[in-house]
Amino acid sequence: MDSKYEKILENTVNFSDRFIPNHDELLEFTKYCKSKGKKVVLTQGVYDLVHHGHALYLQKAKALGDILIVGVDTDALTKKRKGPNRPIVPEDERITMLTHLRHVDVVTLRDVDDKRTKLEEMIRPDFLVFSQTTGDIPDEIKKSASEWCDEVVVFPPQATTSTTARIRQLTMEGVEKLAVEVNNLTQDFLEKIRRG
């Protein structure tokens, strides 16, 4: 068991080693890391349309300790939290993308049926990291998290534009282009009617 977990901590480890969807196995991995004196950092989110703000956020989170575990919201949980049109990128691609970021050691999933604080309570990280942009985390969770971890850290936004704002921008650009096209088609149609 030790060699498997040591392998996860190597830079050359592959996706199948770094993605741990089974929470019992994740707990064993976490216990192993702590037994070796490693400081564990936990953060969670959607990570839809991964951009440089996500990378900077994860880099700062990793700098707090030795092991960074990222809980990724499943597609079902993302729809519940963000609405029916999210995520833009399916969970398997989001997970794969995160495992390619050098500051991320392990990725796991959070599902719609999981208790909101399941990972925090189970892992009991040394540092639990939130972003100020995560608006649906009640203050009582942030306060009570100190029961499960040594320190709660809240980072300011690491990018000037959030994923939601980027999606809105792309949607608006698409709507504007569509409106111009519809207007042109309507004008052409009306002109044809006028001509008979």
C-alpha positions in Angstrom: 0.0 0.0 0.0 2.8 2.5 0.8 4.4 2.1 -2.6 1.1 2.9 -4.3 0.7 6.1 -2.3 4.4 7.1 -2.8 3.8 6.7 -6.5 0.9 9.2 -6.4 3.3 11.7 -4.9 5.7 11.4 -7.9 5.7 14.0 -10.7 5.5 11.2 -13.3 2.3 9.5 -11.9 -0.5 9.1 -14.4 -4.2 10.0 -14.3 -5.5 6.7 -13.0 -3.2 7.0 -9.9 -4.1 10.7 -9.2 -7.9 10.4 -9.6 -9.3 8.7 -6.5 -13.1 8.6 -6.8 -13.5 6.1 -4.0 -13.7 8.1 -0.8 -12.6 5.2 1.4 -9.4 4.9 -0.6 -9.0 8.7 -0.5 -9.3 8.5 3.3 -6.5 5.8 3.4 -4.3 8.0 1.2 -4.9 11.0 3.4 -4.0 8.9 6.6 -0.9 7.7 4.9 0.2 11.2 4.0 -0.4 12.5 7.5 1.5 9.5 8.9 4.5 10.7 6.8 4.2 14.2 8.3 2.7 15.7 5.2 0.3 18.8 5.5 -2.9 18.2 3.5 -4.7 20.9 1.7 -8.3 20.5 0.5 -10.3 22.7 -1.9 -13.4 22.0 -3.9 -15.4 23.4 -6.8 -16.7 23.0 -10.3 -13.5 23.9 -12.3 -15.6 24.5 -15.5 -13.6 26.0 -18.4 -10.3 25.8 -16.5 -8.4 29.1 -16.9 -5.4 30.9 -15.4 -7.3 32.0 -12.4 -7.9 28.4 -11.4 -4.3 27.6 -12.0 -3.1 30.5 -9.8 -5.7 29.6 -7.1 -4.5 26.0 -7.0 -0.9 27.1 -6.9 -1.6 29.2 -3.9 -3.5 26.5 -2.2 -0.7 24.0 -2.8 1.8 26.4 -1.3 0.0 26.1 2.1 1.0 22.4 2.5 2.5 19.3 0.9 -0.5 17.5 -0.6 -3.3 19.3 -2.5 -6.6 17.4 -2.9 -9.2 18.9 -5.2 -12.8 17.9 -4.9 -14.6 18.3 -8.2 -18.4 18.7 -8.4 -20.0 16.0 -10.6 -22.1 17.1 -13.5 -25.3 16.5 -11.4 -24.0 18.6 -8.5 -22.9 21.4 -10.9 -26.4 21.6 -12.4 -27.9 21.8 -9.0 -25.5 24.6 -7.9 -25.1 26.5 -11.1 -28.2 25.8 -13.2 -29.3 23.5 -16.0 -26.9 24.8 -18.6 -23.8 24.0 -16.6 -21.3 22.5 -16.6 -20.0 23.5 -20.1 -17.2 20.9 -19.8 -18.2 17.4 -18.6 -16.8 16.1 -15.4 -14.4 13.5 -17.0 -12.7 16.3 -19.0 -12.6 18.6 -16.0 -11.0 15.9 -13.8 -8.4 15.0 -16.5 -7.5 18.7 -16.9 -7.0 19.2 -13.2 -4.7 16.1 -13.0 -2.5 17.7 -15.6 -1.9 20.8 -13.4 1.4 20.3 -11.5 0.1 21.7 -8.2 -2.8 19.2 -8.0 -1.8 15.9 -6.3 -5.2 14.1 -6.1 -8.6 14.7 -7.6 -11.8 13.2 -6.3 -15.5 13.8 -6.9 -18.3 15.4 -4.9 -21.8 14.2 -5.9 -25.2 15.6 -5.5 -26.1 13.1 -2.7 -23.0 13.8 -0.7 -23.3 15.9 2.5 -22.0 19.4 1.8 -19.1 18.9 4.2 -18.4 15.3 3.6 -14.9 15.6 2.3 -13.9 18.2 5.0 -15.2 16.0 7.8 -13.6 12.8 6.3 -10.2 14.2 5.3 -9.8 16.6 8.1 -7.3 18.7 6.1 -4.7 20.9 7.7 -5.9 23.7 5.4 -9.3 24.0 3.9 -9.3 26.6 1.1 -12.3 28.5 -0.3 -12.5 31.3 -2.9 -14.3 34.5 -2.2 -16.0 33.9 -5.6 -17.8 30.8 -4.3 -21.0 32.4 -3.3 -23.1 29.4 -2.3 -21.0 28.3 0.7 -22.9 29.4 3.8 -20.9 31.4 6.4 -21.8 28.7 9.0 -20.0 26.1 7.0 -16.9 28.3 6.8 -17.1 28.9 10.5 -17.8 25.3 11.5 -15.0 24.0 9.2 -12.6 24.9 12.0 -13.9 21.7 13.7 -12.4 19.6 10.9 -9.3 21.4 9.9 -6.5 23.5 11.5 -7.0 26.5 9.3 -9.7 27.9 6.9 -8.2 30.1 4.2 -10.2 32.2 1.8 -8.5 33.6 -1.3 -9.6 36.6 -3.3 -10.3 36.0 -6.9 -7.2 35.1 -8.9 -8.5 36.2 -12.3 -10.3 39.4 -13.4 -13.1 37.4 -15.0 -14.8 34.4 -13.4 -15.9 31.3 -15.4 -19.6 32.4 -15.1 -18.7 35.8 -16.4 -16.8 34.2 -19.3 -19.7 32.0 -20.2 -22.1 35.0 -20.1 -19.7 36.9 -22.4 -19.6 34.1 -24.9 -23.4 33.7 -24.7 -23.9 37.4 -25.2 -21.5 37.4 -28.2 -23.5 34.5 -29.7 -26.8 36.1 -29.0 -25.6 39.4 -30.6 -24.4 37.5 -33.7 -27.7 35.6 -33.9 -29.7 38.9 -33.6 -27.7 40.4 -36.4 -28.3 37.3 -38.6 -32.0 37.2 -37.8 -32.3 40.9 -38.5 -30.5 40.5 -41.9 -32.7 37.5 -42.8 -35.9 39.4 -41.8 -34.9 42.4 -43.8 -34.2 40.2 -46.8 -37.5 38.4 -46.4 -39.4 41.7 -46.1 -37.6 43.1 -49.2 -38.6 40.0 -51.2 -42.3 40.4 -50.1 -42.2 44.1 -51.2 -40.9 43.1 -54.6 -43.7 40.5 -54.9 
